[in-house]
Amino acid sequence: MTEREAIAYIESRSLFGSVLGLRTIGALLAELGHPERRLRVVHVAGTNGKGSTAHLIAETLTAAGYTTGLYTSPALEYFNERIRLDGAPIPGPVLAAVTERVRSAAEAIVAAGDAEPTIFEIETAIALCYFKAAAVDFAVLEVGLGGRLDATNIIPAPILAVITRIGLDHTEYLGTTLTAIAGEKAAIIKPGCGAVVTAPQPTEAAEVICKRARIVGAPLYDAVQFPLTAIRRDVSGQRVHCSAPPFDAFGPFKLNLKGDHQLENAASLLAAVQALRDRGVAIPDKALLKTCARIVFPGRFEVLSPKPLTLIDGAHNLDGVTAFVQNVRAYFPGNTVNLYLGMLADKDVDHCLAKLVPLADRITALTPDSDRALPARAMAARIRAQYGRPAAALPTIDAALATLDATPGVLNAFVGSLYLIGKVRTAFCHSRRFH
């Protein structure tokens, strides 16, 4: 099997849909010899910030000298980036070899009467097999959807369960209230869990997480105990300060991520580091500071170019869009905003538009690369009908890039689904027009 054949096989699994539950992934991992066992796992769930927080924790562990696996979703530009070892994407030949093994196991369990594994179950099995073969010291796993029935929750009790900020998203699967959604996500807190870390939460969600931690007897570390304040900020990042010990001893330090929402994610990192230290994991201060100063998270409020001034952000739900709007106003006050947006049809499009449309001076709709996408023409028509604002619809990303405005004081901002933002990033970085 080649790398191309491996990715084609993985993508073919999408035909079997997305089925929540642990029976099939359990059978698949049993056939593979249970690679999920004996891994020290940091398990990260949440609505917003889980990708950033997972990357921050993984990079800090790597900087501290630990061999660290990281599994996240979805891919921004290419599949291999979702499965990393010490920051490096899984190599193509290794992906091919592991995928071939997982395919054989999948065929075996189907022949024995089990269901066809879904694409996410196949991907999760590949990641776990890779991490076991690499004998990682830690595996940082980002939940795909929810928590309780997510394929990643097949793992035994993690050394750390991390819950990032919870909001209303995927309500058709997880419930329509914060309490219900928090219950699904807090299910990654299992008996034997070493500790629980939570980001600042709405009251209803916080109560659920606290109760679950208490039931399983896991100590709780709340990021609100490690508040971060931005002292200075610009498009290169921010200088921040933590007012709580032991991290107050750092004084001001650099956080190479922009926005107030990243202060929350960094506070969750501090809470996670403290929890791991209390469990005997040695993490030097210099490893933590190195990560904060150097972390790069593509596609999240990322400036691609100063001229034409071009920004991309994968804000795809109401909380994310709210943070995006706040950050644009904070970092680019007074700029004219050319907004390019594309969302999935199953998202809370109307409430997101209520935040985005007033921000924009010019609006262009694009279609994300997903069968769940809201077509650009439908998005533009909705904006015209509901807000009486002109809105264009363009058929391709290249067509959108051709309309970027390099006039000083103009911000060209792409926002929405990661299925759009990843393609924009790839097209922009490979376009001769901007190099």
Secondary structure, 3 states (H helix, E strand, C coil): CCHHHHHHHHHHHHHHCCCCCCHHHHHHHHHCCCCCCCCCEEEEECCECHHHHHHHHHHHHHHCCCCEEEECCCCCCCHHHHEEECCEECCHHHHHHHHHHHHHHHHHHHHCCCCCCCHHHHHHHHHHHHHHHCCCCEEEEECCCCCCCCHHHHCCCCCEEEECECCCCCHHHHCCCHHHHHHHHHCCCCCCCCCEEECCCCHHHHHHHHHHHHHHCCCEEEHHHCCEEEEEEECCEEEEEECCCCHHHHCCEEECCCCHHHHHHHHHHHHHHHHHHHCCCCCCHHHHHHHHHHCCCCCCCEEEEECCEEEEECCCCHHHHHHHHHHHHHHCCCCEEEEEEECECCCCHHHHHHHHHHHCCEEEECCCCCCCECCHHHHHHHHHHHHCCCCEECCCHHHHHCCCCCCCCEEEEEEECHHHHHHHHHHHHHCHHHC
